[in-house]
Amino acid sequence: MKHHLDAMLPTPSPVRWSTWALLAGLLLLVIASFATLPLKWGEFFSADAVRTSADFLYGFAPPELAPNFLMKVGVATFETLAMSAIGTVIAALVGALLALPASGRFGRLARNATRAILNVLRSIPELVWASILLIAAGLGPFAGTLALALHTMGVLGRLFADAFENCPPLPAATLRINGARPAVAFLYATLPQCGPQMMSYTLYRWENNIRAAAILGVVGAGGLGQMLKYHLSLFQMQNAATVIVAMLLMVAAVDGLSYLLRRAMTR
């Protein structure tokens, strides 16, 4: 029986020499990275380093629980959530529009030009976008929201374009054969097929933008990150501990909500 099953299995394809060369190159790159970087493992795990880290962490306890301060943390938490949500919505809408030419629906020239724009948008990190936009928009959550939107626009636009390209063409082609216009075929055939995948991408990027929005405050973009930078700069460790706990709870809540939404869509 076992020999019969082995005979039914397809013969594995041979591994090309270029694949082995690529794996060997990656292995050499990893070895060279460890060999050239000044990794001071001994100092990191020394008794003095452990003692200093313990003293630093001890300063965070207990977290500040004064009602007035908790109210400020709540406002900053809502501000961070709003930044991430608005930035993600703007990015999803504009990214979907850019994904149409990026998927080749308007010719090769439009495809290459749009993909180049998307590459530039997602290649620049959120912190760099925020630093640039702070000059034009000033301090506050507006610059952070735009920074999240621009970077996420490049990411979602590329993912949406790939989803459109990989979508099975038969349903849309059937509508076109029966006289439907290209826009109608896209709305009634292509978009419903790609919709769940696009929504999953959007929710995942929202999770990432929650974390990014909390960090953008370090450069003055508002929210919990700005509070964290302020209290750490003044060595108010207990206040900073409360902000960090709020960040962790917010990220955990959004991750759970996003998981439930994705699970509901895939059923």
QUISULKA-V805622 format. One line per field, one symbol per residue. psi: psi as a letter, one per 20 degrees, with the letter a starting at -180 (. if undefined). burial: # if it has 24 or more other C-alpha atoms within 12 Angstrom, else .. A space follows every 50 residues. Layout:
psi=???
burial=???
This chain:
psi=gghghhhhqqppqqpqhhghhgghggghggghghhhpmomhghhjrhggg gghghghhiiqqqpkpgghhghhgghghgggggggggggghgghhhghhg hijjikrhghgggghgghgggihprhhggghghhhgirqrighhghgggg ghghghggggghgghippigghhghhhjjqqghghghiggghhigggghg gghghgghhgghhhhhihjkjaahhhgggghhhjkmhhghhggghhgggg ggghggghghghhhhi.
burial=.................................................. .........#...#.......###.######################### ####......#..##.###.##.########.##....############ ##############..#....#............##..###.###.#### #############################.#.....###########..# #..#...#.........
